[in-house]
Amino acid sequence: SQTIHQWPATLVQPVGSPLSLECTVEGTSNPNLYWYRQAAGRGLQLLFYSVGIGQISSEVPQNLSASRPQDRQFILSSKKLLLSDSGFYLCAGMAPNVLTFGAGSRLTVL
Amino acid sequence: AQSVAQPEDQVNVAEGNPLTVKCTYSVSGNPYLFWYVQYPNRGLQFLLKYITGDNLVKGSYGFEAEFNKSQTSFHLKKPSALVSDSALYFCAVRGPGQNFVFGPGTRLSVLP
């Protein structure tokens, strides 16, 4: 079965600093991978998805970017964080017909 | 385009009573429907799915959901609620593509 690992679990960063959140997948090969953001414990906003190495689709224009350097690695980055980037970031992977989520990374931008 | 509605922002139910969390959807083609649960500061956990077959789907922790094609609904149910069921519940639909669309979530509070 598929397992999604995310780190760091918690991050506090100043405005204007860079960001790197990492996600790795265990148990499947070449999965579709997703980054979601959840604000204020509510709905999920799809940020990026990837169907393979180097293939990234962006759903929402913003100052975030994503990369997939390896089959089972998906990274969310920013060069300069904004206050509005605060939130709970979730990585997910597609197992057959089911989306499996990591435990999440809580980002607070001060 | 796919969409999911969860008309209730909050559902309160007494422990031991049956619970229902509502979901309606819109999708072209045959829907793949899902329910997920989220506990505070955790990722989403898969509860159950409907892809094809029986309209009543049984899932984890005693939850079940009924697919109703004519009403485009997929309501989550449990015969007897537990305090530990208190959490945020998300309905999701996957249409012809690979992406999931999630509803806004319904917060369930089970009162002792």
Interface residues (C-beta under 8 A of the other chain):
Chain A: I4 Q6 N32 Y34 G41 R42 G43 L44 L46 Y49 V51 F88 L90 A92 M94 N97 V98 L99 T100 F101 G102 A103 G104 R106
Chain B: Y32 F34 Y36 P40 N41 R42 G43 L44 Q45 F46 K49 I51 L88 F90 A92 R94 Q98 N99 F100 F102 G103 P104 G105
